[in-house]
Amino acid sequence: MGFVHHSAYVLYFEEARTEAMRSMGLNYKEMEDAGVIMPVRAFNIQFKKAGRYDDLLKIIVKVNEKPAVRCHFEYHTYNQDGEHLNSGYTELFFVKKDNLRPTPLPAFFAAVIDKHFQP
């Protein structure tokens, strides 16, 4: 078929989000080890143009509002020619790993987000 299957973007966005967090100093494994996880509550994507096999993709990740219990990530995917392929978002929420109950934004996460947050 020659096109990137639409389901691949779920994994691409997760990887981009994880790397964006890491670049800010937030290591997801360390957060899990501290007893907090971030399940996905919602995922949405709007396709503008098809990605093709062997395209070099660049995914820009943004957090446009300060997280509280929920955290919204926005994604924009571009190919090597700078063509905008799609836009999407995920909504995640903070949960205590031991009881799976929602929890407010952990202090260590808030401290890092505050340093990097640009609405």
RODO-2510 file (C-alpha; in nm, 4 decimals, decimal comma):
residues 119
     n   res          X          Y          Z
     1     m     0,0000     0,0000     0,0000
     2     g     0,2911     0,2359     0,0645
     3     f     0,1193     0,4406     0,3371
     4     v     0,1770     0,4585     0,7110
     5     h    -0,1155     0,2748     0,8707
     6     h    -0,3291     0,5056     1,0823
     7     s    -0,2850     0,2877     1,3920
     8     a     0,0921     0,3475     1,3891
     9     y     0,0376     0,7060     1,5031
    10     v    -0,0826     0,5868     1,8448
    11     l     0,2664     0,4471     1,9037
    12     y     0,4404     0,7414     1,7347
    13     f     0,2561     0,9902     1,9572
    14     e     0,3352     0,7884     2,2704
    15     e     0,7037     0,7784     2,1813
    16     a     0,7054     1,1511     2,0986
    17     r     0,5316     1,2324     2,4287
    18     t     0,7756     1,0172     2,6261
    19     e     1,0753     1,1825     2,4590
    20     a     0,9287     1,5321     2,5055
    21     m     0,8850     1,4596     2,8768
    22     r     1,2399     1,3221     2,8952
    23     s     1,3791     1,6354     2,7273
    24     m     1,2160     1,8426     3,0035
    25     g     1,3695     1,6228     3,2726
    26     l     1,0684     1,3974     3,3367
    27     n     1,1490     1,0290     3,3162
    28     y     0,8317     0,8213     3,2881
    29     k     0,9915     0,5149     3,4503
    30     e     1,1002     0,7228     3,7493
    31     m     0,7453     0,8572     3,7770
    32     e     0,6091     0,5009     3,7752
    33     d     0,8694     0,4003     4,0340
    34     a     0,7416     0,6904     4,2484
    35     g     0,3935     0,5364     4,2308
    36     v     0,2239     0,7536     3,9666
    37     i     0,1104     0,6425     3,6206
    38     m    -0,0602     0,8298     3,3355
    39     p    -0,3274     0,6264     3,1544
    40     v    -0,4685     0,7627     2,8300
    41     r    -0,8266     0,8888     2,8644
    42     a    -0,8729     1,0153     2,5077
    43     f    -0,6930     1,0039     2,1742
    44     n    -0,7856     1,1985     1,8639
    45     i    -0,6188     1,2515     1,5285
    46     q    -0,7112     1,4456     1,2156
    47     f    -0,5351     1,3405     0,8984
    48     k    -0,4443     1,6073     0,6442
    49     k    -0,2160     1,4098     0,4135
    50     a    -0,0981     1,0495     0,4070
    51     g     0,2395     0,9590     0,5472
    52     r     0,4335     0,7205     0,3261
    53     y     0,6695     0,4389     0,4097
    54     d     1,0235     0,5635     0,4507
    55     d     0,9112     0,9220     0,5252
    56     l     1,1228     1,0879     0,7920
    57     l     0,8644     1,2088     1,0413
    58     k     0,8964     1,4940     1,2859
    59     i     0,6370     1,5124     1,5625
    60     i     0,6019     1,8350     1,7590
    61     v     0,4515     1,7886     2,1064
    62     k     0,2928     2,0742     2,3020
    63     v     0,1234     2,1123     2,6383
    64     n    -0,1055     2,4123     2,5935
    65     e    -0,2566     2,4254     2,9408
    66     k    -0,1098     2,3580     3,2816
    67     p    -0,1973     2,0079     3,3994
    68     a    -0,3982     1,9436     3,7146
    69     v    -0,5401     1,5914     3,7400
    70     r    -0,5487     1,5670     3,3601
    71     c    -0,2772     1,6527     3,1114
    72     h    -0,3456     1,7361     2,7451
    73     f    -0,0771     1,6817     2,4833
    74     e    -0,1087     1,8219     2,1304
    75     y     0,0790     1,6678     1,8359
    76     h     0,1648     1,7868     1,4851
    77     t     0,3347     1,5469     1,2431
    78     y     0,5453     1,6658     0,9476
    79     n     0,7358     1,4765     0,6814
    80     q     1,0902     1,5503     0,5591
    81     d     0,9520     1,8099     0,3150
    82     g     0,7808     2,0016     0,5967
    83     e     0,4336     1,8930     0,4871
    84     h     0,1832     1,8837     0,7727
    85     l     0,0487     1,5272     0,7761
    86     n    -0,1761     1,5283     1,0814
    87     s    -0,2690     1,6866     1,4115
    88     g    -0,3874     1,5122     1,7217
    89     y    -0,4176     1,5188     2,0956
    90     t    -0,4172     1,2868     2,3893
    91     e    -0,5660     1,3408     2,7306
    92     l    -0,3956     1,1548     3,0120
    93     f    -0,4602     1,1661     3,3834
    94     f    -0,2504     1,1055     3,6915
    95     v    -0,3297     0,7905     3,8874
    96     k    -0,1746     0,6346     4,1959
    97     k    -0,0269     0,3057     4,0823
    98     d    -0,1184     0,1163     4,3998
    99     n    -0,4936     0,1889     4,4004
   100     l    -0,5599     0,3246     4,0469
   101     r    -0,7311     0,6326     4,1924
   102     p    -0,6895     0,9746     4,0292
   103     t    -0,4401     1,2005     4,1994
   104     p    -0,3475     1,5659     4,1541
   105     l    -0,0428     1,6620     3,9534
   106     p     0,2617     1,5355     4,1455
   107     a     0,4846     1,8126     4,2848
   108     f     0,7954     1,6965     4,0930
   109     f     0,5978     1,7021     3,7675
   110     a     0,4562     2,0493     3,8440
   111     a     0,8032     2,1881     3,9172
   112     v     0,9374     2,0722     3,5809
   113     i     0,6289     2,1788     3,3848
   114     d     0,6411     2,5259     3,5434
   115     k     0,9959     2,5746     3,4109
   116     h     0,9009     2,4772     3,0562
   117     f     0,5399     2,5864     3,0283
   118     q     0,4667     2,8341     2,7490
   119     p     0,0967     2,8616     2,6646
***
